Amino acid sequence: PLHTPEEGIEELRYAVETLGAKVVQIPSYVSRPLPEPSRTGETTRFDVLGMDSDHDYDPFWAECVRLGVAPGFHSTARWGSRRSSSSYVYNHIGHFATANEMICKALVLGGVAKRFPALRFSFLEAGVVWAITLLRDLIGHWEKRNLAALENCRPASLDRDLLAKLFADYGYEAMRAHVGMGELGERTFPHDEHLTPVDEFAALGETSPGEFIEMFERSFLFGCEADDALTKMAFRGLDGVRLRAALGSDIGHFDVADMLDVLPEAYENLAHGWMTEPEFAAFTFENPARFLLDMNPHFFEGTSVEPFVSRLA
């Protein structure tokens, strides 16, 4: 539970220090009541913990680092377009990815992943394709909407006389009529000469496309199920980007009819040539092992896995 950072810290300490847990699962968001219904009738909003929150969750993230645990996210997102009254399949497809994207965006844009470079986060049961899309979208938006780039959109820079001439010379009849009536003024293009653009990347400070890639490659692990044929994209990203994909068995759910089939199904990535042997080894072992060791070098001590982990460079 993480309705407040104080609640989260108390439960985190109990789980780790009393129960001996080495990993924890937390929600991707907290649903909070609105003071009054919105114009569209909503009575709650989603607090995504990393930005626009009612609370400062940095103390909770700091406590995760101190205790050496990597929080994992696995929340549902069955709203919006997932409101079929007849089809579970319709509502189920993509909803875990939606919840993961919500918190991942907040961790990046809210600066959490940058302020806590030692902290690791896992996003479970949603594959990796959504993360590849999100990474490219974040970079694209930063390139077009960072504070310096926003100068290209400043209304005060508009040459109204030239625009009126272009409308008059090349516009269709209705356009020319509006120009003729003098409607190319404040009502059409309102602006404040002293308008201060909003820096939506302020929490990141000085940054670059390379830093977005670094955060995704370093801080995040993406749980992919055995039958996901698109997991290979984690290893074939644009510009040589390699995201940390890890096998998530999903044993106990409807999509695993026989638990003995999980590894053979995952092996199809290699059998079909979708992954190389080193990529398959990273997917099934090295990525999750390194991810956990990043937070806690003693994670595997005393386990049957320890001799294999010790071989990791």
Buried (B, 14 or more C-beta within 10 A) or exposed (E): EBBBBEEBBEBBEEBBEEEEBBBBEBBBBBEEEEEEEEEEEEEEBBBBBBBEBEBEBBEBBBBBBEBBBBBBBBBBBBEEEBEEEEEEEEBBEBBBBBBBBBBBBBBBBBBBBBBBEEBBBBBBBBBBBBBBEBBBEBBEBBEEBBEEEBEEEEEEEEEEEEBBEEBEEEBEEEBBEBBEEEEBEEEEEEEEEEEEBEEBBEBBEEBEBEBBBBBBBBBBBBBBBBBBEEBBBBBEBEEEBBBBBBBBBBEEEEEBEEEEEBEEBBBBBBEEEBBEEEBBEBBBBBBBBBBBBBBBEEBBEEEEBEEEBEEEE
